[in-house]
Amino acid sequence: MLLTGCGGFVHNEPLVGPYALLATDSPEQLYVGRVLPSGAAVEVIPPQVDALGYDDHYVVAHVKEKGYFYVAVGAGNSVGPLDQAHYTEDKARLSLPEFRRKPGRL
């Protein structure tokens, strides 16, 4: 899904590589997008991100009422939604990063 706002983004925070924490209309609708050279973004983790972490290899997020997601930097496609048990398995197997920011601190 290609997303861009008429007036740009109300939140645009670079993370790692081409990925950013974005909100098009409302700061409560934060999502992770892959930013294109044109400035538009492709959603890779859906809105309502309430916890976030990243390193040079992965971006991880928890999305309110949906579950856990992650995307490998450079791969472009996200994995998820996952429940906590499956996320914990993938976290151990892939050495996914810790969440850096929790709800209310995004």
Backbone atoms as SQL, in Angstrom:
CREATE TABLE atoms (id INTEGER PRIMARY KEY, chain TEXT, resi INTEGER, resn TEXT, atom TEXT, x REAL, y REAL, z REAL);
INSERT INTO atoms VALUES
  (1, 'A', 1, 'MET', 'N', 0.847, -1.162, 0.000),
  (2, 'A', 1, 'MET', 'CA', 0.000, 0.000, 0.000),
  (3, 'A', 1, 'MET', 'C', 0.899, 1.234, 0.000),
  (4, 'A', 2, 'LEU', 'N', 0.713, 2.100, -0.946),
  (5, 'A', 2, 'LEU', 'CA', 1.466, 3.351, -1.045),
  (6, 'A', 2, 'LEU', 'C', 0.699, 4.418, -0.286),
  (7, 'A', 3, 'LEU', 'N', 1.377, 5.084, 0.645),
  (8, 'A', 3, 'LEU', 'CA', 0.723, 6.096, 1.460),
  (9, 'A', 3, 'LEU', 'C', 1.482, 7.406, 1.378),
  (10, 'A', 4, 'THR', 'N', 0.757, 8.472, 1.266),
  (11, 'A', 4, 'THR', 'CA', 1.340, 9.803, 1.349),
  (12, 'A', 4, 'THR', 'C', 0.227, 10.756, 1.730),
  (13, 'A', 5, 'GLY', 'N', 0.540, 11.780, 2.445),
  (14, 'A', 5, 'GLY', 'CA', -0.478, 12.733, 2.859),
  (15, 'A', 5, 'GLY', 'C', -0.450, 13.973, 1.988),
  (16, 'A', 6, 'CYS', 'N', -1.574, 14.667, 1.934),
  (17, 'A', 6, 'CYS', 'CA', -1.653, 15.897, 1.135),
  (18, 'A', 6, 'CYS', 'C', -0.606, 16.900, 1.596),
  (19, 'A', 7, 'GLY', 'N', -0.433, 17.022, 2.908),
  (20, 'A', 7, 'GLY', 'CA', 0.540, 17.963, 3.438),
  (21, 'A', 7, 'GLY', 'C', 1.767, 17.256, 3.971),
  (22, 'A', 8, 'GLY', 'N', 2.013, 16.048, 3.542),
  (23, 'A', 8, 'GLY', 'CA', 3.141, 15.276, 4.053),
  (24, 'A', 8, 'GLY', 'C', 2.717, 14.455, 5.253),
  (25, 'A', 9, 'PHE', 'N', 3.656, 14.227, 6.145),
  (26, 'A', 9, 'PHE', 'CA', 3.409, 13.393, 7.307),
  (27, 'A', 9, 'PHE', 'C', 3.339, 14.254, 8.554),
  (28, 'A', 10, 'VAL', 'N', 2.459, 13.889, 9.503),
  (29, 'A', 10, 'VAL', 'CA', 2.421, 14.594, 10.781),
  (30, 'A', 10, 'VAL', 'C', 3.501, 14.048, 11.716),
  (31, 'A', 11, 'HIS', 'N', 4.044, 12.887, 11.385),
  (32, 'A', 11, 'HIS', 'CA', 5.185, 12.310, 12.111),
  (33, 'A', 11, 'HIS', 'C', 6.053, 11.605, 11.089),
  (34, 'A', 12, 'ASN', 'N', 7.351, 11.913, 11.073),
  (35, 'A', 12, 'ASN', 'CA', 8.284, 11.296, 10.130),
  (36, 'A', 12, 'ASN', 'C', 9.629, 11.172, 10.835),
  (37, 'A', 13, 'GLU', 'N', 9.875, 9.975, 11.375),
  (38, 'A', 13, 'GLU', 'CA', 11.081, 9.735, 12.160),
  (39, 'A', 13, 'GLU', 'C', 11.912, 8.623, 11.515),
  (40, 'A', 14, 'PRO', 'N', 13.045, 8.944, 10.916),
  (41, 'A', 14, 'PRO', 'CA', 13.887, 7.908, 10.307),
  (42, 'A', 14, 'PRO', 'C', 14.318, 6.873, 11.350),
  (43, 'A', 15, 'LEU', 'N', 14.340, 5.595, 10.933),
  (44, 'A', 15, 'LEU', 'CA', 14.762, 4.508, 11.816),
  (45, 'A', 15, 'LEU', 'C', 16.088, 3.941, 11.351),
  (46, 'A', 16, 'VAL', 'N', 16.058, 3.065, 10.343),
  (47, 'A', 16, 'VAL', 'CA', 17.258, 2.434, 9.809),
  (48, 'A', 16, 'VAL', 'C', 17.013, 2.167, 8.328),
  (49, 'A', 17, 'GLY', 'N', 18.045, 2.346, 7.509),
  (50, 'A', 17, 'GLY', 'CA', 17.869, 2.149, 6.064),
  (51, 'A', 17, 'GLY', 'C', 16.755, 3.031, 5.552),
  (52, 'A', 18, 'PRO', 'N', 15.879, 2.473, 4.698),
  (53, 'A', 18, 'PRO', 'CA', 14.794, 3.283, 4.144),
  (54, 'A', 18, 'PRO', 'C', 13.551, 3.344, 5.036),
  (55, 'A', 19, 'TYR', 'N', 13.629, 2.796, 6.240),
  (56, 'A', 19, 'TYR', 'CA', 12.446, 2.685, 7.093),
  (57, 'A', 19, 'TYR', 'C', 12.297, 3.877, 8.021),
  (58, 'A', 20, 'ALA', 'N', 11.039, 4.245, 8.272),
  (59, 'A', 20, 'ALA', 'CA', 10.731, 5.368, 9.149),
  (60, 'A', 20, 'ALA', 'C', 9.449, 5.073, 9.910),
  (61, 'A', 21, 'LEU', 'N', 9.313, 5.690, 11.070),
  (62, 'A', 21, 'LEU', 'CA', 8.072, 5.665, 11.832),
  (63, 'A', 21, 'LEU', 'C', 7.269, 6.868, 11.356),
  (64, 'A', 22, 'LEU', 'N', 6.093, 6.602, 10.796),
  (65, 'A', 22, 'LEU', 'CA', 5.328, 7.641, 10.105),
  (66, 'A', 22, 'LEU', 'C', 3.895, 7.705, 10.607),
  (67, 'A', 23, 'ALA', 'N', 3.279, 8.857, 10.430),
  (68, 'A', 23, 'ALA', 'CA', 1.841, 9.035, 10.599),
  (69, 'A', 23, 'ALA', 'C', 1.407, 10.050, 9.555),
  (70, 'A', 24, 'THR', 'N', 0.391, 9.706, 8.815),
  (71, 'A', 24, 'THR', 'CA', -0.073, 10.567, 7.730),
  (72, 'A', 24, 'THR', 'C', -1.060, 11.621, 8.219),
  (73, 'A', 25, 'ASP', 'N', -2.042, 11.203, 9.020),
  (74, 'A', 25, 'ASP', 'CA', -3.100, 12.125, 9.430),
  (75, 'A', 25, 'ASP', 'C', -3.120, 12.425, 10.923),
  (76, 'A', 26, 'SER', 'N', -2.803, 11.430, 11.743),
  (77, 'A', 26, 'SER', 'CA', -2.933, 11.566, 13.185),
  (78, 'A', 26, 'SER', 'C', -1.743, 10.886, 13.859),
  (79, 'A', 27, 'PRO', 'N', -1.145, 11.525, 14.845),
  (80, 'A', 27, 'PRO', 'CA', -0.006, 10.915, 15.531),
  (81, 'A', 27, 'PRO', 'C', -0.339, 9.568, 16.181),
  (82, 'A', 28, 'GLU', 'N', -1.616, 9.305, 16.449),
  (83, 'A', 28, 'GLU', 'CA', -2.024, 8.033, 17.032),
  (84, 'A', 28, 'GLU', 'C', -1.995, 6.900, 16.010),
  (85, 'A', 29, 'GLN', 'N', -1.845, 7.226, 14.740),
  (86, 'A', 29, 'GLN', 'CA', -1.862, 6.218, 13.676),
  (87, 'A', 29, 'GLN', 'C', -0.451, 5.910, 13.162),
  (88, 'A', 30, 'LEU', 'N', 0.519, 5.826, 14.067),
  (89, 'A', 30, 'LEU', 'CA', 1.901, 5.546, 13.680),
  (90, 'A', 30, 'LEU', 'C', 2.026, 4.187, 13.007),
  (91, 'A', 31, 'TYR', 'N', 2.772, 4.144, 11.926),
  (92, 'A', 31, 'TYR', 'CA', 3.074, 2.892, 11.226),
  (93, 'A', 31, 'TYR', 'C', 4.528, 2.934, 10.772),
  (94, 'A', 32, 'VAL', 'N', 5.056, 1.779, 10.394),
  (95, 'A', 32, 'VAL', 'CA', 6.410, 1.717, 9.851),
  (96, 'A', 32, 'VAL', 'C', 6.284, 1.640, 8.335),
  (97, 'A', 33, 'GLY', 'N', 6.974, 2.542, 7.659),
  (98, 'A', 33, 'GLY', 'CA', 6.937, 2.580, 6.201),
  (99, 'A', 33, 'GLY', 'C', 8.334, 2.552, 5.611),
  (100, 'A', 34, 'ARG', 'N', 8.400, 2.068, 4.381),
  (101, 'A', 34, 'ARG', 'CA', 9.646, 2.145, 3.600),
  (102, 'A', 34, 'ARG', 'C', 9.520, 3.397, 2.754),
  (103, 'A', 35, 'VAL', 'N', 10.379, 4.366, 3.001),
  (104, 'A', 35, 'VAL', 'CA', 10.308, 5.651, 2.309),
  (105, 'A', 35, 'VAL', 'C', 10.987, 5.531, 0.949),
  (106, 'A', 36, 'LEU', 'N', 10.269, 5.953, -0.080),
  (107, 'A', 36, 'LEU', 'CA', 10.758, 5.904, -1.454),
  (108, 'A', 36, 'LEU', 'C', 11.510, 7.190, -1.795),
  (109, 'A', 37, 'PRO', 'N', 12.339, 7.166, -2.835),
  (110, 'A', 37, 'PRO', 'CA', 13.059, 8.385, -3.236),
  (111, 'A', 37, 'PRO', 'C', 12.128, 9.576, -3.500),
  (112, 'A', 38, 'SER', 'N', 10.886, 9.302, -3.908),
  (113, 'A', 38, 'SER', 'CA', 9.928, 10.377, -4.179),
  (114, 'A', 38, 'SER', 'C', 9.424, 11.054, -2.905),
  (115, 'A', 39, 'GLY', 'N', 9.674, 10.411, -1.749),
  (116, 'A', 39, 'GLY', 'CA', 9.157, 10.940, -0.491),
  (117, 'A', 39, 'GLY', 'C', 7.891, 10.249, -0.031),
  (118, 'A', 40, 'ALA', 'N', 7.232, 9.509, -0.927),
  (119, 'A', 40, 'ALA', 'CA', 6.072, 8.700, -0.547),
  (120, 'A', 40, 'ALA', 'C', 6.575, 7.507, 0.251),
  (121, 'A', 41, 'ALA', 'N', 5.672, 6.786, 0.885),
  (122, 'A', 41, 'ALA', 'CA', 6.073, 5.635, 1.693),
  (123, 'A', 41, 'ALA', 'C', 5.155, 4.451, 1.425),
  (124, 'A', 42, 'VAL', 'N', 5.725, 3.265, 1.541),
  (125, 'A', 42, 'VAL', 'CA', 4.983, 2.023, 1.438),
  (126, 'A', 42, 'VAL', 'C', 4.877, 1.447, 2.850),
  (127, 'A', 43, 'GLU', 'N', 3.662, 1.214, 3.298),
  (128, 'A', 43, 'GLU', 'CA', 3.439, 0.658, 4.633),
  (129, 'A', 43, 'GLU', 'C', 3.972, -0.771, 4.702),
  (130, 'A', 44, 'VAL', 'N', 4.808, -1.056, 5.706),
  (131, 'A', 44, 'VAL', 'CA', 5.294, -2.422, 5.915),
  (132, 'A', 44, 'VAL', 'C', 4.821, -2.992, 7.256),
  (133, 'A', 45, 'ILE', 'N', 4.514, -2.126, 8.211),
  (134, 'A', 45, 'ILE', 'CA', 3.909, -2.534, 9.479),
  (135, 'A', 45, 'ILE', 'C', 2.732, -1.592, 9.709),
  (136, 'A', 46, 'PRO', 'N', 1.535, -2.140, 9.950),
  (137, 'A', 46, 'PRO', 'CA', 0.318, -1.320, 9.954),
  (138, 'A', 46, 'PRO', 'C', 0.234, -0.317, 11.101),
  (139, 'A', 47, 'PRO', 'N', -0.731, 0.602, 10.993),
  (140, 'A', 47, 'PRO', 'CA', -0.917, 1.655, 12.004),
  (141, 'A', 47, 'PRO', 'C', -1.246, 1.117, 13.392),
  (142, 'A', 48, 'GLN', 'N', -1.041, 2.004, 14.331),
  (143, 'A', 48, 'GLN', 'CA', -1.237, 1.837, 15.765),
  (144, 'A', 48, 'GLN', 'C', -0.073, 1.095, 16.415),
  (145, 'A', 49, 'VAL', 'N', 1.143, 1.392, 15.916),
  (146, 'A', 49, 'VAL', 'CA', 2.358, 0.871, 16.546),
  (147, 'A', 49, 'VAL', 'C', 2.425, 1.437, 17.959),
  (148, 'A', 50, 'ASP', 'N', 2.573, 0.533, 18.943),
  (149, 'A', 50, 'ASP', 'CA', 2.670, 1.014, 20.320),
  (150, 'A', 50, 'ASP', 'C', 3.945, 0.566, 21.028),
  (151, 'A', 51, 'ALA', 'N', 4.818, -0.152, 20.329),
  (152, 'A', 51, 'ALA', 'CA', 6.155, -0.474, 20.831),
  (153, 'A', 51, 'ALA', 'C', 7.045, -0.689, 19.610),
  (154, 'A', 52, 'LEU', 'N', 8.318, -0.301, 19.729),
  (155, 'A', 52, 'LEU', 'CA', 9.189, -0.286, 18.559),
  (156, 'A', 52, 'LEU', 'C', 10.621, -0.589, 18.962),
  (157, 'A', 53, 'GLY', 'N', 11.335, -1.309, 18.096),
  (158, 'A', 53, 'GLY', 'CA', 12.758, -1.537, 18.263),
  (159, 'A', 53, 'GLY', 'C', 13.389, -1.738, 16.898),
  (160, 'A', 54, 'TYR', 'N', 14.685, -1.520, 16.801),
  (161, 'A', 54, 'TYR', 'CA', 15.373, -1.741, 15.529),
  (162, 'A', 54, 'TYR', 'C', 16.871, -1.819, 15.748),
  (163, 'A', 55, 'ASP', 'N', 17.526, -2.444, 14.803),
  (164, 'A', 55, 'ASP', 'CA', 18.983, -2.471, 14.752),
  (165, 'A', 55, 'ASP', 'C', 19.368, -2.437, 13.277),
  (166, 'A', 56, 'ASP', 'N', 20.578, -2.789, 12.946),
  (167, 'A', 56, 'ASP', 'CA', 21.010, -2.747, 11.544),
  (168, 'A', 56, 'ASP', 'C', 20.361, -3.821, 10.680),
  (169, 'A', 57, 'HIS', 'N', 19.708, -4.809, 11.307),
  (170, 'A', 57, 'HIS', 'CA', 19.167, -5.941, 10.562),
  (171, 'A', 57, 'HIS', 'C', 17.643, -6.027, 10.539),
  (172, 'A', 58, 'TYR', 'N', 16.993, -5.570, 11.599),
  (173, 'A', 58, 'TYR', 'CA', 15.536, -5.711, 11.710),
  (174, 'A', 58, 'TYR', 'C', 14.887, -4.489, 12.333),
  (175, 'A', 59, 'VAL', 'N', 13.617, -4.284, 11.966),
  (176, 'A', 59, 'VAL', 'CA', 12.725, -3.363, 12.667),
  (177, 'A', 59, 'VAL', 'C', 11.635, -4.244, 13.265),
  (178, 'A', 60, 'VAL', 'N', 11.356, -4.092, 14.563),
  (179, 'A', 60, 'VAL', 'CA', 10.313, -4.864, 15.232),
  (180, 'A', 60, 'VAL', 'C', 9.285, -3.897, 15.800),
  (181, 'A', 61, 'ALA', 'N', 8.040, -4.331, 15.830),
  (182, 'A', 61, 'ALA', 'CA', 6.982, -3.476, 16.367),
  (183, 'A', 61, 'ALA', 'C', 5.864, -4.328, 16.931),
  (184, 'A', 62, 'HIS', 'N', 5.185, -3.755, 17.906),
  (185, 'A', 62, 'HIS', 'CA', 3.927, -4.326, 18.380),
  (186, 'A', 62, 'HIS', 'C', 2.838, -3.366, 17.940),
  (187, 'A', 63, 'VAL', 'N', 1.788, -3.909, 17.355),
  (188, 'A', 63, 'VAL', 'CA', 0.660, -3.106, 16.875),
  (189, 'A', 63, 'VAL', 'C', -0.547, -3.420, 17.751),
  (190, 'A', 64, 'LYS', 'N', -1.119, -2.357, 18.302),
  (191, 'A', 64, 'LYS', 'CA', -2.260, -2.477, 19.205),
  (192, 'A', 64, 'LYS', 'C', -3.347, -3.370, 18.598),
  (193, 'A', 65, 'GLU', 'N', -3.789, -4.344, 19.380),
  (194, 'A', 65, 'GLU', 'CA', -4.879, -5.252, 19.034),
  (195, 'A', 65, 'GLU', 'C', -4.601, -6.148, 17.828),
  (196, 'A', 66, 'LYS', 'N', -3.353, -6.159, 17.321),
  (197, 'A', 66, 'LYS', 'CA', -3.024, -7.021, 16.176),
  (198, 'A', 66, 'LYS', 'C', -1.921, -8.002, 16.512),
  (199, 'A', 67, 'GLY', 'N', -0.876, -7.552, 17.194),
  (200, 'A', 67, 'GLY', 'CA', 0.212, -8.452, 17.546),
  (201, 'A', 67, 'GLY', 'C', 1.563, -7.896, 17.156),
  (202, 'A', 68, 'TYR', 'N', 2.509, -8.814, 17.003),
  (203, 'A', 68, 'TYR', 'CA', 3.904, -8.467, 16.741),
  (204, 'A', 68, 'TYR', 'C', 4.223, -8.583, 15.249),
  (205, 'A', 69, 'PHE', 'N', 5.100, -7.691, 14.791),
  (206, 'A', 69, 'PHE', 'CA', 5.551, -7.671, 13.401),
  (207, 'A', 69, 'PHE', 'C', 7.051, -7.433, 13.383),
  (208, 'A', 70, 'TYR', 'N', 7.711, -7.894, 12.324),
  (209, 'A', 70, 'TYR', 'CA', 9.099, -7.494, 12.089),
  (210, 'A', 70, 'TYR', 'C', 9.373, -7.490, 10.603),
  (211, 'A', 71, 'VAL', 'N', 10.372, -6.718, 10.217),
  (212, 'A', 71, 'VAL', 'CA', 10.799, -6.637, 8.824),
  (213, 'A', 71, 'VAL', 'C', 12.323, -6.651, 8.812),
  (214, 'A', 72, 'ALA', 'N', 12.876, -7.456, 7.909),
  (215, 'A', 72, 'ALA', 'CA', 14.328, -7.489, 7.742),
  (216, 'A', 72, 'ALA', 'C', 14.727, -6.290, 6.889),
  (217, 'A', 73, 'VAL', 'N', 15.701, -5.526, 7.356),
  (218, 'A', 73, 'VAL', 'CA', 16.177, -4.369, 6.611),
  (219, 'A', 73, 'VAL', 'C', 16.694, -4.866, 5.266),
  (220, 'A', 74, 'GLY', 'N', 16.191, -4.293, 4.203),
  (221, 'A', 74, 'GLY', 'CA', 16.579, -4.701, 2.859),
  (222, 'A', 74, 'GLY', 'C', 15.629, -5.695, 2.228),
  (223, 'A', 75, 'ALA', 'N', 14.820, -6.400, 3.034),
  (224, 'A', 75, 'ALA', 'CA', 13.905, -7.395, 2.473),
  (225, 'A', 75, 'ALA', 'C', 12.606, -6.761, 1.983),
  (226, 'A', 76, 'GLY', 'N', 12.090, -5.809, 2.738),
  (227, 'A', 76, 'GLY', 'CA', 10.901, -5.087, 2.302),
  (228, 'A', 76, 'GLY', 'C', 9.583, -5.645, 2.765),
  (229, 'A', 77, 'ASN', 'N', 9.474, -6.947, 2.992),
  (230, 'A', 77, 'ASN', 'CA', 8.205, -7.542, 3.418),
  (231, 'A', 77, 'ASN', 'C', 8.230, -7.814, 4.908),
  (232, 'A', 78, 'SER', 'N', 7.116, -7.517, 5.568),
  (233, 'A', 78, 'SER', 'CA', 7.067, -7.756, 7.004),
  (234, 'A', 78, 'SER', 'C', 6.523, -9.151, 7.292),
  (235, 'A', 79, 'VAL', 'N', 6.818, -9.633, 8.479),
  (236, 'A', 79, 'VAL', 'CA', 6.285, -10.884, 8.996),
  (237, 'A', 79, 'VAL', 'C', 5.344, -10.501, 10.128),
  (238, 'A', 80, 'GLY', 'N', 4.146, -11.053, 10.124),
  (239, 'A', 80, 'GLY', 'CA', 3.174, -10.769, 11.171),
  (240, 'A', 80, 'GLY', 'C', 1.794, -10.585, 10.585),
  (241, 'A', 81, 'PRO', 'N', 0.811, -10.524, 11.426),
  (242, 'A', 81, 'PRO', 'CA', 0.906, -10.447, 12.875),
  (243, 'A', 81, 'PRO', 'C', 1.228, -11.812, 13.496),
  (244, 'A', 82, 'LEU', 'N', 2.008, -11.754, 14.576),
  (245, 'A', 82, 'LEU', 'CA', 2.371, -12.941, 15.341),
  (246, 'A', 82, 'LEU', 'C', 1.880, -12.782, 16.769),
  (247, 'A', 83, 'ASP', 'N', 1.476, -13.904, 17.385),
  (248, 'A', 83, 'ASP', 'CA', 1.165, -13.848, 18.810),
  (249, 'A', 83, 'ASP', 'C', 2.487, -13.853, 19.576),
  (250, 'A', 84, 'GLN', 'N', 2.415, -13.663, 20.875),
  (251, 'A', 84, 'GLN', 'CA', 3.632, -13.530, 21.667),
  (252, 'A', 84, 'GLN', 'C', 4.497, -14.790, 21.612),
  (253, 'A', 85, 'ALA', 'N', 3.897, -15.973, 21.628),
  (254, 'A', 85, 'ALA', 'CA', 4.671, -17.213, 21.600),
  (255, 'A', 85, 'ALA', 'C', 5.471, -17.341, 20.310),
  (256, 'A', 86, 'HIS', 'N', 4.833, -17.086, 19.173),
  (257, 'A', 86, 'HIS', 'CA', 5.539, -17.181, 17.888),
  (258, 'A', 86, 'HIS', 'C', 6.596, -16.080, 17.743),
  (259, 'A', 87, 'TYR', 'N', 6.271, -14.886, 18.232),
  (260, 'A', 87, 'TYR', 'CA', 7.249, -13.798, 18.172),
  (261, 'A', 87, 'TYR', 'C', 8.480, -14.153, 19.013),
  (262, 'A', 88, 'THR', 'N', 8.256, -14.701, 20.203),
  (263, 'A', 88, 'THR', 'CA', 9.366, -15.075, 21.085),
  (264, 'A', 88, 'THR', 'C', 10.261, -16.118, 20.426),
  (265, 'A', 89, 'GLU', 'N', 9.660, -17.085, 19.723),
  (266, 'A', 89, 'GLU', 'CA', 10.436, -18.094, 18.991),
  (267, 'A', 89, 'GLU', 'C', 11.293, -17.431, 17.908),
  (268, 'A', 90, 'ASP', 'N', 10.664, -16.566, 17.096),
  (269, 'A', 90, 'ASP', 'CA', 11.408, -15.885, 16.025),
  (270, 'A', 90, 'ASP', 'C', 12.487, -14.963, 16.598),
  (271, 'A', 91, 'LYS', 'N', 12.186, -14.311, 17.716),
  (272, 'A', 91, 'LYS', 'CA', 13.153, -13.416, 18.352),
  (273, 'A', 91, 'LYS', 'C', 14.413, -14.179, 18.739),
  (274, 'A', 92, 'ALA', 'N', 14.238, -15.358, 19.313),
  (275, 'A', 92, 'ALA', 'CA', 15.384, -16.170, 19.715),
  (276, 'A', 92, 'ALA', 'C', 16.133, -16.716, 18.490),
  (277, 'A', 93, 'ARG', 'N', 15.397, -17.185, 17.504),
  (278, 'A', 93, 'ARG', 'CA', 16.005, -17.797, 16.320),
  (279, 'A', 93, 'ARG', 'C', 16.759, -16.782, 15.470),
  (280, 'A', 94, 'LEU', 'N', 16.212, -15.553, 15.341),
  (281, 'A', 94, 'LEU', 'CA', 16.777, -14.537, 14.450),
  (282, 'A', 94, 'LEU', 'C', 17.571, -13.448, 15.177),
  (283, 'A', 95, 'SER', 'N', 17.617, -13.511, 16.489),
  (284, 'A', 95, 'SER', 'CA', 18.246, -12.453, 17.289),
  (285, 'A', 95, 'SER', 'C', 17.619, -11.089, 16.997),
  (286, 'A', 96, 'LEU', 'N', 16.280, -11.055, 17.035),
  (287, 'A', 96, 'LEU', 'CA', 15.576, -9.789, 16.816),
  (288, 'A', 96, 'LEU', 'C', 15.925, -8.814, 17.933),
  (289, 'A', 97, 'PRO', 'N', 15.947, -7.509, 17.624),
  (290, 'A', 97, 'PRO', 'CA', 16.315, -6.511, 18.639),
  (291, 'A', 97, 'PRO', 'C', 15.252, -6.363, 19.724),
  (292, 'A', 98, 'GLU', 'N', 15.690, -5.829, 20.841),
  (293, 'A', 98, 'GLU', 'CA', 14.770, -5.510, 21.939),
  (294, 'A', 98, 'GLU', 'C', 13.926, -4.301, 21.546),
  (295, 'A', 99, 'PHE', 'N', 12.758, -4.185, 22.174),
  (296, 'A', 99, 'PHE', 'CA', 11.962, -2.981, 21.990),
  (297, 'A', 99, 'PHE', 'C', 12.665, -1.840, 22.708),
  (298, 'A', 100, 'ARG', 'N', 12.890, -0.739, 21.981),
  (299, 'A', 100, 'ARG', 'CA', 13.546, 0.443, 22.566),
  (300, 'A', 100, 'ARG', 'C', 12.547, 1.364, 23.216),
  (301, 'A', 101, 'ARG', 'N', 11.348, 1.393, 22.663),
  (302, 'A', 101, 'ARG', 'CA', 10.346, 2.338, 23.148),
  (303, 'A', 101, 'ARG', 'C', 9.043, 1.603, 23.348),
  (304, 'A', 102, 'LYS', 'N', 8.385, 1.924, 24.417),
  (305, 'A', 102, 'LYS', 'CA', 7.152, 1.275, 24.812),
  (306, 'A', 102, 'LYS', 'C', 5.972, 2.225, 24.633),
  (307, 'A', 103, 'PRO', 'N', 4.755, 1.712, 24.820),
  (308, 'A', 103, 'PRO', 'CA', 3.576, 2.568, 24.695),
  (309, 'A', 103, 'PRO', 'C', 3.717, 3.843, 25.536),
  (310, 'A', 104, 'GLY', 'N', 3.274, 4.941, 24.953),
  (311, 'A', 104, 'GLY', 'CA', 3.334, 6.225, 25.625),
  (312, 'A', 104, 'GLY', 'C', 4.666, 6.941, 25.452),
  (313, 'A', 105, 'ARG', 'N', 5.640, 6.266, 24.857),
  (314, 'A', 105, 'ARG', 'CA', 6.949, 6.879, 24.675),
  (315, 'A', 105, 'ARG', 'C', 7.308, 6.966, 23.205),
  (316, 'A', 106, 'LEU', 'N', 6.384, 6.718, 22.334),
  (317, 'A', 106, 'LEU', 'CA', 6.671, 6.796, 20.894),
  (318, 'A', 106, 'LEU', 'C', 6.648, 8.230, 20.421);
